[in-house]
Amino acid sequence: MAKVIILDTDIASAFAKIKRLELLMKLFLKHRIVVTPKIYEELTTSLDYGYTFPLDIIRCFEVLYPSEPESEDYQKLLMEKRTLGKGELEAITISKHRGYIFASLDTAALRFAEENDVETLGLHAILKSLWESTLQSKDEVRAIVKELEKEDNMRIQDIEVVFR
């Protein structure tokens, strides 16, 4: 059975903004990539502000709904862990229950997931996998880094780790 990766809003949005969602789909061809209802809500909020990139995410990835026990655990976490967003908490809760992988740019969310025995996937691992799998050359990955930094208005720390 294929492993499931739940994409957080931030990582899905970053790749959508640079029109590179197909790279994630190719890289994780043997995986099922999904978003949760709370992440879907976050994406549709961006639509309300005139952004169109969420439409690409919505077209590419299905929405995975939580079970009743997962919803209950999510509600508890929502009260206990106020520093993380609803989408992150829902994704981490489902990942924990089902043994799924949680992918995000948010280091605090990734750390919290790992503390809760959830397998995680961060940007550095994805970028490194792109060239190690030969889907992209190192130069192409460097270009993706520049695109991400420009289009998502971010600064990727410790980027040299990706190319070792």
KEBA-660266 format. One line per field, with one value per residue (C-alpha): residue in three letters; x, y, z. Coordinates in steps of 0.02 Angstrom, whole numbers, always signed. Layout:
BEGIN
residu = Ala/...;
xx = X/...;
yy = Y/...;
zz = Z/...;
***
This chain:
BEGIN
residu = Met/Ala/Lys/Val/Ile/Ile/Leu/Asp/Thr/Asp/Ile/Ala/Ser/Ala/Phe/Ala/Lys/Ile/Lys/Arg/Leu/Glu/Leu/Leu/Met/Lys/Leu/Phe/Leu/Lys/His/Arg/Ile/Val/Val/Thr/Pro/Lys/Ile/Tyr/Glu/Glu/Leu/Thr/Thr/Ser/Leu/Asp/Tyr/Gly/Tyr/Thr/Phe/Pro/Leu/Asp/Ile/Ile/Arg/Cys/Phe/Glu/Val/Leu/Tyr/Pro/Ser/Glu/Pro/Glu/Ser/Glu/Asp/Tyr/Gln/Lys/Leu/Leu/Met/Glu/Lys/Arg/Thr/Leu/Gly/Lys/Gly/Glu/Leu/Glu/Ala/Ile/Thr/Ile/Ser/Lys/His/Arg/Gly/Tyr/Ile/Phe/Ala/Ser/Leu/Asp/Thr/Ala/Ala/Leu/Arg/Phe/Ala/Glu/Glu/Asn/Asp/Val/Glu/Thr/Leu/Gly/Leu/His/Ala/Ile/Leu/Lys/Ser/Leu/Trp/Glu/Ser/Thr/Leu/Gln/Ser/Lys/Asp/Glu/Val/Arg/Ala/Ile/Val/Lys/Glu/Leu/Glu/Lys/Glu/Asp/Asn/Met/Arg/Ile/Gln/Asp/Ile/Glu/Val/Val/Phe/Arg;
xx = +0/+65/+124/+20/+96/-9/+48/+36/-30/+141/+235/+92/+75/+261/+270/+106/+168/+317/+209/+306/+174/+209/+384/+307/+191/+336/+451/+316/+241/+225/+140/-33/-23/-169/-224/-344/-506/-425/-283/-414/-499/-334/-308/-482/-452/-310/-435/-542/-393/-375/-237/-259/-120/-234/-337/-187/-169/-354/-347/-194/-228/-380/-448/-429/-559/-524/-612/-715/-572/-452/-574/-586/-396/-382/-505/-402/-240/-322/-346/-175/-60/-114/+52/+18/-114/-273/-212/-49/-134/-264/-130/-19/-166/-217/-35/-11/-168/-135/+54/+58/+197/+175/+261/+284/+399/+359/+501/+394/+258/+387/+467/+297/+253/+419/+392/+228/+310/+249/+363/+402/+462/+538/+590/+775/+735/+621/+749/+888/+778/+742/+924/+966/+822/+886/+719/+818/+1002/+1086/+1082/+896/+867/+968/+852/+701/+773/+788/+609/+543/+633/+570/+390/+354/+454/+557/+738/+790/+916/+1063/+1032/+1206/+1143/+1035/+1184/+1295;
yy = +0/+174/+287/+444/+618/+758/+926/+1076/+1237/+1320/+1187/+1158/+1346/+1372/+1243/+1303/+1483/+1430/+1313/+1158/+1047/+919/+896/+842/+723/+649/+638/+551/+451/+297/+398/+469/+657/+739/+892/+898/+997/+1132/+1150/+1160/+1300/+1394/+1377/+1441/+1592/+1638/+1630/+1758/+1877/+1856/+1726/+1590/+1468/+1371/+1312/+1213/+1129/+1090/+1014/+907/+837/+761/+810/+676/+687/+643/+502/+538/+491/+598/+745/+725/+722/+873/+970/+929/+982/+1142/+1193/+1132/+1186/+1363/+1405/+1297/+1325/+1224/+1146/+1089/+1018/+924/+854/+801/+718/+618/+574/+511/+403/+328/+324/+452/+575/+760/+883/+1065/+1216/+1261/+1202/+1216/+1108/+981/+975/+951/+812/+724/+740/+649/+508/+570/+546/+715/+787/+959/+1069/+1023/+837/+869/+978/+853/+711/+805/+798/+631/+551/+636/+722/+884/+928/+1020/+1178/+1156/+1134/+1294/+1383/+1313/+1380/+1553/+1542/+1488/+1628/+1757/+1700/+1645/+1788/+1670/+1643/+1461/+1434/+1311/+1279/+1204/+1049/+1010/+991/+879;
zz = +0/-45/+95/+118/+131/+204/+137/+251/+175/+172/+74/-49/-75/-101/-240/-317/-323/-429/-535/-479/-399/-536/-462/-297/-389/-488/-337/-235/-377/-266/-129/-109/-77/+13/+111/+259/+273/+381/+256/+118/+215/+231/+44/+2/+115/-3/-147/-56/-63/-251/-258/-389/-342/-221/-370/-432/-262/-253/-428/-388/-215/-135/+36/+169/+307/+488/+578/+735/+854/+751/+760/+948/+968/+853/+962/+1117/+1031/+972/+1153/+1212/+1070/+1026/+941/+788/+654/+633/+471/+549/+702/+600/+482/+628/+716/+562/+526/+703/+700/+528/+518/+378/+335/+376/+257/+304/+297/+478/+590/+748/+669/+609/+781/+866/+743/+776/+964/+934/+835/+666/+517/+439/+276/+265/+121/+130/+114/-35/-124/-92/-155/-316/-371/-290/-387/-546/-573/-569/-577/-435/-541/-571/-384/-352/-475/-381/-219/-296/-363/-193/-104/-228/-254/-75/+1/+107/+151/+154/+294/+284/+99/+76/+170/+18/-96/+10;
***
